[in-house]
Amino acid sequence: MEIYLAKTQGFCAGVASAIDIVELALSTYGTPLYVYHDIVHNTSVVNDMKDRGVIFVEDIESVPEGSRIIFSAHGVPPDIIEKARRRRLKFVDATCPLVTKVHKEAVKFSGQNVETVLIGHVGHQELVGTSGYVNPDLLHIVQNEQDVDKLDIPADKTVAYITQTTLSVDETKGIIEKLKRKFPKLIGPLRSDICYATQNRQDAVKELASFCDVIIICGSPHSSNSNRLRETGEQAGVESHIIDTAEELDCNILKNKSKIGLSSGASVPRYLVDEIIGKIKAHYPGMVVHEFNNPEKNIVFPVLQFKE
């Protein structure tokens, strides 16, 4: 039996930056420190911060006036920022720069009075945040190709589209093609809104699926990009599972398998992957682990030092 690690492992640059911001705030100011929503969608990361005194909230109004708060990597709508200012909160925005890019596109299209289609999963925090940057009179949210049929926009109008960064490239392709057919004047971002980390991880899973018998994705169940990885493996015809931690792994699923593909979501710390490897090795001694160069190893988003 052999384990093949996907080329991309550990935090993407956006997640690493957000976590570094929380760590810097903890070391600089101590607690209480509030974070609006989970800083990233990973249970282990969030629980570790809770253990060290970080308080996660879903309502800005519940944060005492004048407190310090960090906005999560998924981004927040402008009204949340305004509420924070009204409550005199000292806030730091840890939004991933690639999500911020989508926010700027949303503002640009609304400024041009263009009907804007936002492709994403309703309820996901990134989608909620991005929606706030689009004029509500111009906003149309679609989750699938069927939703495109329901759009009540004249076909001769100029229509723009933007997407949630953590979607599957394959998932958005059909939607965008259908939008192009329905709206001849469709315009989009200069580059795809699918972030590099999402693309790299999906490509790596497709590569694993070309020769592995089973694929294991390390990621939390509420992580969009982790779920897309499991779906990518399944769509390639390979049995695929998603687990949060090594404790959740049932090694019986590996019986009669010779090549195991192991990948992880962009918000998963590398030690969780290593613990899964350790558990498999304990059940199957002598197994070989293959690891490849990570194409993201030199991608870093700088974190500015901040003061009182």
N, C-alpha and C positions, 0 to 999 in steps of 0.2 A: 504494500500500500504506500502511496505517495501523496503528499500535500503540495499543491501548487498555489502559492500566494498571488493574488492579483497584484499588478504592478503598483497600484495606488493603495497605500495603507496609511492609517493615522489621519490626523486632522488636515482638512484643506486650509488654505491661507486665511479665508474669511472666518472660519471657526477658531483657528489658532489665535487670530487677532482679537476676537471677542473674549475668549477665555483669558488672554493676556491682560486685557483691559480690567476684567474683574480681579485678577490676581494683583495687578498694580494698585487698584483701588483699595483692596484689602490690606496690602502692605503699607500703603501711604496713609490711609484714613482709619483703618480698622472697621469695626462694626458699631452701630447697625449700618448695613449696606443693603439696599433694596435693588431688585432686578425685576423689570417689567416683562412678564412671560418667562418661560425657560430660556436661559441665555442661548442654548443650542438644544436640539432635540435628541438628547441622550440621557437616559435615566441615571447612569453611573456618575456622569459629570455633574448633573444637577444635585444628586444626593450628597456628593462629596462637598459641594459648596454649601449646602444646607447644614451639614455637620460642622462647618466652620463659621456659621453664623449669618450666612447670606439669606435674606428673606425674599422669596419670590412672590410676586403679587400679580393679580389679573385686573385690578382696579386702582387707577391712580389716586382716586379719592380716599383709598384706605391707607395711603402713605402719609405719615405726619408731615405737616408743613415744614419746609426748610430742610428736609432730609435729603440724603444723597441716593440717587437712583441711576441705574444703567439700563438702557434700552437694548433689547436682544438683537442678535445677528440677523433676525428675520425682517427687521425694520418695523416702524410704527407709522400710523397715519398722522398728518399734521395736527389734527385736533388733540391728539395725546400730548404732543409737544406743547401745545398751547395750554392745556390743562396743567402740565408740569410747571409752566412758567407762572400760572395764576397761583399755584400752591407754593411758589418760591422754592421749588425743588432744585437741588444742584444735580443736573443730569449730564450723563455722558452717553453719546450715541454710539453703540457698538455695531450698527448696521453694516453688513458686509458691503464693501465698495461695489460689488457687482450688482447687488440689489439696489443700491443707491443709483447706479446707472439707469436701471429700469424706471426708478422714480423720476429721474430727470427727463426721460423719454415721455413719461405720462404727462408731466407738466408741459412739455413742449407741444404735444399733440392737443392738449386742452387749450393752450394759449392760441393755437391756430384754429380753434373751434371745430376740431375734427372728431367725428364719431370714433370712439376707441373700444376695440374688443380686447378684453383681458382674458387670456387663456390660463386657467389654473383650477385648483381644487377649492371649492367653496368651504370656508371655515379655516383654511390653513393660514397661519399668522402672516406669512409673507404676502398672500393674496389680500388679506385684510389691510395690511399696511399700504400696499401699492394702490389699492382701490381709492384710498384717501387722497391720492395725488391726481386723480382724474375728476374733472367736472362731473358731478353725478348725473347731469342731464345728458352727458355724452358717453356714459359708461355702460358697457354691455359685457357680462361675464359668461364665458362658455367653458364647459368642462369636457365636451366631446363633440364629435361630428354632428350628432343629432341636434345639439344646441344651435349649431350654425343655421339649420333650417328654420329655427324659430326666431331668428333675428329679424326685427321689423324695421329695417333700414332700406330706403330706396336704393336700387342697384346702381344708379348712376352717381351716387354720392361718393366722395372721398372717404375711405374708411382706413383707420390705422389699427395695427394689432401689436400687443406686447404680451410677454409670457412670464409666468412664474419660473424662476431660475432652476428649480429642482425637478422639473418635469423631465420625462423621457423624451429624447429627440424623436424617437419613433412615434411616441404618443402625440406630439405636436405636429408632426409632418402632415398627417392626413387632414387635421383641422385647418392648417394653413393653406393646403392645396384647395380645400373646399371653399375657404374664404376668398381665394384668388378667383375661383370660378364664379362665385356669387357677386363679387365686387371687383370689376375690372380696374378700378382706380385704387385698389388696396395698396397701402404703404406700410412698411415695417421698420424696425430698427436697422441701422447700418450693418450690425452684426447680430447674430443670433443671441437671444437673451438667455439661452441655456448656458449655464456657467461652465467654465473649463473643467472644474472638478466633477461636475455631474457627467459631462461628456467623457472624460478620461475613465471614470469608474465604470460607466456603461460599456465602453469599448473594451475595458479589461475583462469584464464579465463575459462578454461575447467571445473573447479570445479563450477564456477558460472553458466555455461551453463547447468549443470546437473539439476538445479532447478529454474532458473530465466526465466522470460517471454521475457525480452529484456536486451541487454547489451549495455552500453555506455562506450566508450573509450575516455578518455581525452588525446589528443595528437595532435601535429601539422601534417598537411597533408604531409609534406616532411620528417617526421620521420619514418624510416624503421621499428623500433621495435613497434611503435604505430600501424602502418598499419597491421603488422603481428598479433597484438592482435585482431583487428577487424575481420581479416580473420579467426582467430582461433575460435571466437564466431560463425561466419557464418557457418564454416565447421562443427560445432557441432549442427547445425540446429536451432540456435537462432538468431532472428533479432538483428543485431548489427550496431551501429553507431559510427563514430569518430567525435569529435568536439574539436576545439582548446581552446575555452573558454566558460564560461557559457552563454555569449551573443548569441552564435550560437545554443544553445539548444532550439528546438521547443518542448515545453512540451506536445503538442498534440500527439506526438508519444508514450506518456505514458498512454494515455487513455485506459481503460479496462485492464491495466497491474496491477498485484498484487505484483510481485517480480522483482525489478530492480537491475541488476548487474552493478557495477561501478568500472572500472579499469582505469589505467593511464600508459603512456609510461615511460620509465626509465629516460627521460629528463624533466619530468613534475613536477614543484614545487607543494607541497601539497596544497598550498592556492588555486590553480585553482580547485582542486577537491572539496575543501570545498565550493567554490563559486557555483559550480554546485549543491551541496547538498542544499545550501541555496535557490537557485532558485526553485528547485523541492519542497522544503518544503513550499515555499511561495505560490505555486500553489496547493499543496495538504497538508494542515495543519494537524498536528497530525500524520504524517508518522513516522515510526520507522527506525532508522539507525543501522545496525549491523556492527561491526568492529572486526577484528581478529588480533592476534599477527603477526607482520611482521617478516618473517624469516630472513630478511636482516638487522635487526636493529643493529646488532653488527659487520657488515662488513664495514670496513673503510680503504681507501687507504691513507696513511699519506702524507701530503703536507709539504715538507721541506721549512724552512724559507730561503729566498734568499736575497742577498745584492747587492749593486752596484758593 
